[in-house]
Amino acid sequence: MLNQFINVVAGVAPAALALACLTAWAAAGATPAQRRPLWRALLFGSAAGLVGGVAVAALRASAILTDREVVALATLAPLALSEIGLLVLVWRRRSGPVLTGTVALVAGLINLRAWPGVVLNWADRVLPGQSVLTTDSLSRLTGFLAGAGLLVLTVLALTRAAAGLSRTWAAVVLTVGWGLTWVSQLVTIVQFLQARRLVRLPRPAFRGLVWAVNHQSWVLFGLIGLTALLALSRWRAARRPSGLSTALDEARPAEIRLARARARRQGRWMAVALGAVALIGLTVTALAAWEARKPELSPPEPFEIVAGQAVIPLAAVDDGHLHRFAHTTADGTEVRFIIIRKNGVAYGVGLDACEICGPTGYIEIAGRILCRLCDVIMNIATIGFKGGCNPIPLDHSVIDGAIVIQVADLEAAAGIFA
């Protein structure tokens, strides 16, 4: 559950906060009649983008769309151009169908780009043939929905907190927010062109690109700070409606009470917005770091070596759990191998390493065997066979109630663990 929550928040938060800047501008300094077409455009565009994102995830899962970078780039260029066009309309204070259509387009493209990755991450955790109604599947779905709910609440709270801002200040926030996202978009485009050898960067520029790729999280932190500032900008208005004098308080008490009630509601939305933004920051930093910590491998279990053979009694490994063993080779290399009972008569025996992820090892969590590096869940029935992230198979025999492995085979595997 926590993994899915973090994945959704970290994956979609930059898009959600950029969208929040847009919705805050739509709410600022506008009458209800002016806001209604903008809200409809935002809701229609966001819904269409979400449906499109799920469709793209389904196409990628079915291997119809195999090149993720091309798909991402195909939506990135239209998004950047439509954002520039919308900013021109915003600063020229245009209105009408062109503005609402551009708002819908931008909202749709933002959601279209944001959701495929996190939807695929959730879907990939459901094993083939596994029901989506299992406890694990429902737990992951709960985390997914909780993350999505936090982001929706953040956008809504920031929008409500921004009501009453001047259009100019809201336009500045929108411009700065999208300026931060353009940095990330430019890095993505240049990274794609460099990887495909369509451009050749000079060494200083390439070093700058590497630095930018490694620090793209700064864009998210910048958006978090900007949206927090957006909410805090209404602090004074939340404490007391501006422009109300004591004399006016006495002359029109009903209007003043209404204005103060409105300010209190906005203050509550401001508090919700700040709390939600703070939770996003906590999620992508402390929670993500805590979740990303790698579990330690269980200590190797003892076994005997008899006449050049490693002998492990079946009784020691017949409980259906993962058992780890280690042999120190002549050159001092520790070669680890694992054994797990697959059914009544079959045992999975392999090195504690795979051809893809190397010797990082496997762990057992809640009865599931996972690669410690990539978190892929192993199909226990396939342990002992080649392919994918499966443990590298290890020749063995079952003799007189024991699994027997040639020490020479363990010595030959030293290079994998060196």
C-alpha positions in Angstrom: 0.0 0.0 0.0 2.7 2.5 1.0 4.7 1.7 -2.1 1.8 2.5 -4.4 0.9 5.7 -2.5 4.5 6.9 -2.8 4.6 5.9 -6.5 1.4 7.9 -7.4 2.4 11.0 -5.4 6.0 11.1 -6.7 4.9 10.3 -10.3 2.0 12.7 -10.6 2.8 15.5 -8.1 4.7 17.6 -10.6 1.8 17.5 -13.1 -0.8 18.0 -10.3 1.0 21.1 -8.9 1.5 22.6 -12.4 -2.3 22.0 -12.9 -2.9 23.6 -9.5 -1.2 26.8 -10.7 -3.6 26.8 -13.7 -6.7 26.3 -11.6 -5.6 28.9 -9.1 -5.3 31.4 -12.0 -8.8 30.4 -13.2 -10.1 31.1 -9.7 -8.3 34.4 -9.1 -10.0 37.7 -9.7 -12.9 36.1 -11.7 -16.6 36.3 -11.2 -18.7 33.1 -11.1 -19.8 33.7 -14.6 -16.2 34.0 -15.8 -15.1 30.9 -13.8 -17.8 28.5 -15.0 -16.5 28.0 -18.6 -13.0 27.7 -17.3 -14.0 25.0 -14.7 -15.9 23.1 -17.4 -12.8 23.2 -19.7 -10.5 22.1 -16.8 -12.8 19.2 -15.8 -13.4 18.1 -19.4 -9.7 18.3 -20.3 -8.5 16.5 -17.1 -11.1 13.7 -17.5 -10.2 13.2 -21.2 -6.4 13.2 -20.3 -7.0 10.7 -17.5 -8.9 8.3 -19.8 -6.2 8.8 -22.4 -3.5 8.0 -19.9 -5.2 4.8 -18.9 -5.5 3.8 -22.6 -1.8 4.5 -23.2 -1.0 2.3 -20.2 -3.1 -0.5 -21.6 -1.4 -0.2 -25.0 2.0 -0.3 -23.4 1.0 -3.3 -21.2 -0.1 -5.2 -24.3 3.2 -4.4 -26.1 1.4 -2.4 -28.9 3.3 0.7 -27.8 6.8 -0.5 -27.0 8.9 2.6 -27.3 8.1 4.6 -24.1 10.4 7.5 -25.0 8.8 8.1 -28.4 5.3 8.1 -26.8 6.5 10.5 -24.1 8.1 12.9 -26.6 5.0 12.8 -28.9 3.0 14.4 -26.1 5.7 16.6 -24.7 6.1 18.9 -27.7 2.3 19.7 -28.0 2.1 20.3 -24.2 5.0 22.7 -24.2 3.6 24.6 -27.2 0.1 24.7 -25.8 1.4 26.0 -22.4 3.2 28.8 -24.2 0.1 29.7 -26.2 -2.0 29.7 -23.0 0.4 32.0 -21.2 0.2 34.4 -24.1 -3.6 34.4 -23.8 -3.3 34.8 -20.0 -1.0 37.9 -20.1 -3.0 39.5 -22.9 -6.1 38.9 -20.8 -8.0 37.2 -23.6 -11.2 35.3 -23.0 -13.7 33.3 -25.0 -13.7 29.9 -26.8 -10.0 30.1 -27.7 -9.0 30.5 -24.1 -11.3 27.8 -22.8 -10.2 25.4 -25.6 -6.5 26.0 -24.8 -7.2 25.4 -21.1 -8.9 22.1 -21.8 -6.0 21.1 -24.1 -3.3 21.9 -21.6 -5.2 20.1 -18.7 -5.7 17.1 -21.0 -2.1 16.8 -22.0 -0.8 17.3 -18.5 -2.9 14.3 -17.3 -2.2 12.2 -20.4 1.5 12.4 -19.7 1.3 11.9 -15.9 -0.8 8.8 -15.5 0.4 6.0 -17.8 3.6 5.3 -15.7 1.8 5.0 -12.3 -1.1 3.0 -13.8 1.4 0.5 -15.3 3.3 0.3 -12.0 0.1 -0.8 -10.2 -0.9 -3.2 -12.9 2.6 -4.8 -13.1 2.3 -5.8 -9.4 -0.7 -8.0 -10.2 0.7 -11.4 -11.1 -0.7 -13.2 -14.2 -3.8 -15.2 -13.2 -4.0 -13.4 -9.8 -7.4 -12.1 -8.9 -7.6 -8.3 -8.3 -9.7 -9.0 -5.2 -6.9 -10.5 -3.2 -5.7 -8.8 0.0 -2.5 -7.7 -1.7 -4.2 -6.3 -4.8 -6.8 -4.4 -2.7 -4.0 -3.0 -0.5 -2.1 -1.8 -3.6 -5.3 -0.3 -5.0 -6.0 1.5 -1.7 -2.5 3.0 -1.8 -3.1 4.0 -5.5 -6.4 5.7 -4.7 -5.0 7.4 -1.5 -2.2 8.9 -3.5 -4.6 10.1 -6.3 -7.0 11.4 -3.6 -4.2 13.5 -2.0 -3.3 15.1 -5.3 -6.9 15.9 -6.1 -7.4 17.4 -2.7 -4.2 19.5 -3.1 -5.4 20.9 -6.4 -8.9 21.7 -5.0 -7.5 23.3 -1.8 -5.0 25.4 -3.6 -7.7 26.6 -6.0 -10.1 27.5 -3.1 -7.2 29.2 -1.2 -6.3 31.3 -4.2 -9.8 32.7 -4.7 -9.6 36.4 -4.5 -6.0 36.8 -5.6 -5.4 39.3 -8.3 -5.2 38.0 -11.8 -1.7 39.5 -12.2 -0.3 37.7 -9.1 -2.0 34.5 -10.2 -0.5 34.9 -13.7 3.0 35.3 -12.2 2.6 32.1 -10.2 1.4 30.3 -13.3 4.3 31.6 -15.3 6.9 30.7 -12.7 5.4 27.2 -12.1 5.4 26.4 -15.8 8.8 27.8 -16.2 10.0 25.2 -13.7 8.3 22.4 -15.7 9.8 23.7 -18.9 13.2 23.1 -17.4 12.3 19.4 -16.9 10.7 19.2 -20.3 13.8 20.6 -22.0 16.1 18.2 -20.2 13.9 15.3 -21.3 14.0 16.4 -24.9 17.7 16.9 -25.0 18.3 13.6 -23.1 16.2 11.8 -25.8 18.1 13.5 -28.7 21.4 12.7 -27.1 20.6 9.1 -26.4 19.4 8.6 -30.0 22.5 10.3 -31.3 20.4 12.9 -33.1 22.6 15.6 -31.5 26.1 15.5 -30.1 26.7 17.8 -27.1 30.1 19.3 -26.3 31.6 17.8 -23.2 30.7 20.8 -20.9 27.1 20.7 -22.2 26.9 16.9 -21.7 28.1 17.3 -18.1 25.4 19.9 -17.6 22.8 17.5 -19.0 23.9 14.8 -16.6 23.7 17.2 -13.7 20.3 18.3 -14.7 19.0 14.7 -15.1 20.3 13.8 -11.7 18.6 16.8 -10.1 15.2 16.9 -11.8 13.7 16.4 -8.4 14.5 20.1 -7.8 11.7 21.0 -10.2 9.2 19.2 -7.9 10.7 20.9 -4.8 10.4 24.3 -6.6 6.7 23.6 -7.4 6.1 22.6 -3.8 7.6 25.8 -2.5 5.7 27.9 -5.1 2.3 26.4 -4.3 3.0 26.8 -0.6 3.7 30.4 -1.2 0.5 30.6 -3.2 -1.5 29.4 -0.2 0.3 31.6 2.2 -0.3 34.7 0.1 -3.9 34.6 1.3 -2.9 34.7 5.0 -3.8 38.3 5.5 -7.1 38.0 3.8 -7.9 34.9 5.9 -7.3 36.8 9.1 -9.4 39.8 8.1 -11.1 40.9 4.9 -9.1 43.7 3.3 -10.4 47.2 3.1 -12.9 47.0 5.9 -12.8 49.8 8.4 -14.3 50.0 11.8 -16.9 52.5 10.7 -17.9 50.3 7.9 -18.1 47.3 10.3 -20.6 49.3 12.3 -22.6 50.5 9.3 -23.0 47.2 7.5 -22.7 44.4 10.1 -24.4 41.7 8.0 -22.1 42.2 5.0 -19.1 42.2 7.3 -20.1 39.0 9.0 -20.6 37.4 5.5 -17.2 38.7 4.4 -15.5 37.4 7.6 -17.2 34.0 7.2 -15.9 33.8 3.6 -12.4 34.7 4.8 -12.5 32.0 7.5 -13.5 29.4 4.9 -10.7 30.5 2.7 -8.4 30.3 5.7 -9.4 26.7 6.3 -8.8 25.9 2.7 -5.4 27.6 3.0 -4.6 25.3 6.0 -5.7 22.3 4.0 -3.6 23.3 1.0 -0.5 23.9 3.2 -1.0 20.5 4.9 -1.5 18.7 1.6 1.6 20.3 0.0 3.6 19.5 3.1 2.5 15.9 3.0 3.5 15.7 -0.7 7.0 17.0 0.3 7.2 14.5 3.1 6.1 11.7 0.8 8.7 12.4 -1.9 11.5 12.8 0.6 11.4 11.0 3.9 8.7 8.4 3.1 10.3 7.6 -0.3 13.8 7.2 1.3 12.3 5.0 4.0 10.5 2.8 1.5 13.5 2.6 -0.8 15.8 1.1 1.8 17.0 -2.3 0.8 16.1 -5.2 3.2 19.1 -7.1 4.5 19.7 -10.6 3.3 19.0 -13.3 5.8 22.1 -15.0 7.1 23.3 -18.2 5.4 22.3 -21.5 6.9 24.8 -24.2 7.7 25.3 -27.3 5.6 27.9 -30.1 5.2 30.4 -30.7 2.5 31.0 -34.4 2.0 33.5 -35.7 -0.7 33.4 -32.5 -2.7 29.6 -32.2 -2.5 27.3 -29.8 -0.6 24.7 -31.8 1.1 21.4 -30.1 2.4 18.8 -32.4 4.0 15.3 -32.0 2.5 14.0 -31.8 6.1 15.9 -28.5 6.4 14.2 -26.8 3.4 10.7 -28.4 3.2 8.7 -25.6 4.8 8.0 -23.7 1.6 10.2 -20.7 2.7 13.3 -19.3 1.1 16.6 -20.8 2.5 20.0 -19.2 1.8 23.3 -20.9 1.9 26.9 -19.7 1.2 30.1 -21.4 0.1 33.5 -19.7 0.4 35.6 -20.5 -2.6 39.3 -21.1 -2.7 40.0 -17.5 -3.6 37.8 -16.2 -0.7 34.7 -15.4 -2.7 31.4 -16.0 -1.0 29.0 -17.8 -3.4 25.4 -17.7 -2.2 22.7 -20.1 -3.4 19.0 -20.5 -2.4 16.6 -23.4 -2.1 12.8 -23.3 -1.8 10.3 -26.1 -1.9 7.9 -25.5 -4.8 5.5 -28.4 -4.3 5.5 -31.9 -2.8 8.3 -33.3 -4.9 10.1 -30.3 -6.6 12.6 -27.9 -5.2 13.8 -24.7 -6.8 17.6 -24.5 -6.5 19.6 -21.6 -7.9 22.4 -19.0 -7.2 21.4 -16.0 -5.2 21.9 -13.9 -8.3 20.3 -13.4 -11.7 21.7 -12.5 -15.1 19.9 -9.2 -15.1 20.4 -7.7 -11.6 23.6 -9.6 -10.6 24.3 -10.9 -7.1 22.0 -8.5 -5.2 20.0 -11.5 -4.0 16.4 -12.5 -3.3 14.3 -11.9 -0.2 11.0 -13.3 1.1 8.3 -10.9 2.1 4.8 -12.1 3.1 5.3 -15.4 1.4 6.5 -13.8 -1.9 10.0 -14.0 -3.3 11.3 -10.7 -4.6 14.5 -9.6 -6.4 16.1 -7.2 -3.9 17.3 -4.8 -6.6 14.2 -4.4 -8.9 11.4 -5.6 -6.6 10.1 -8.1 -9.3 8.0 -10.8 -7.7 9.2 -14.3 -8.6 6.9 -17.0 -9.8 8.0 -19.7 -7.3 7.2 -22.4 -9.9 9.8 -21.0 -12.3 12.7 -20.8 -9.8 15.3 -23.2 -11.1 14.6 -22.4 -14.7 16.4 -19.8 -16.9 14.9 -16.5 -18.0 14.0 -13.1 -16.8 14.9 -12.2 -13.2 14.9 -15.8 -12.1 17.8 -17.0 -10.0 20.5 -18.5 -12.2 19.8 -22.3 -12.1 22.2 -24.5 -10.2 22.7 -28.2 -11.1 21.7 -30.5 -8.3 20.5 -34.0 -7.4 18.2 -35.4 -4.8 19.9 -38.4 -3.2 18.9 -40.2 0.0 16.6 -37.5 1.3 19.1 -34.6 0.6 19.8 -32.1 -2.1 23.3 -32.6 -3.4 25.3 -29.9 -5.2 28.8 -30.3 -6.6 31.3 -27.9 -4.9 33.0 -27.6 -8.3 29.8 -25.9 -9.6 29.9 -23.5 -6.7 33.5 -22.7 -7.4 32.8 -22.1 -11.0 30.2 -19.5 -10.1 32.7 -17.3 -8.1 33.0 -14.9 -11.0 29.3 -13.9 -10.6 29.8 -12.8 -7.0 33.4 -11.4 -7.3 
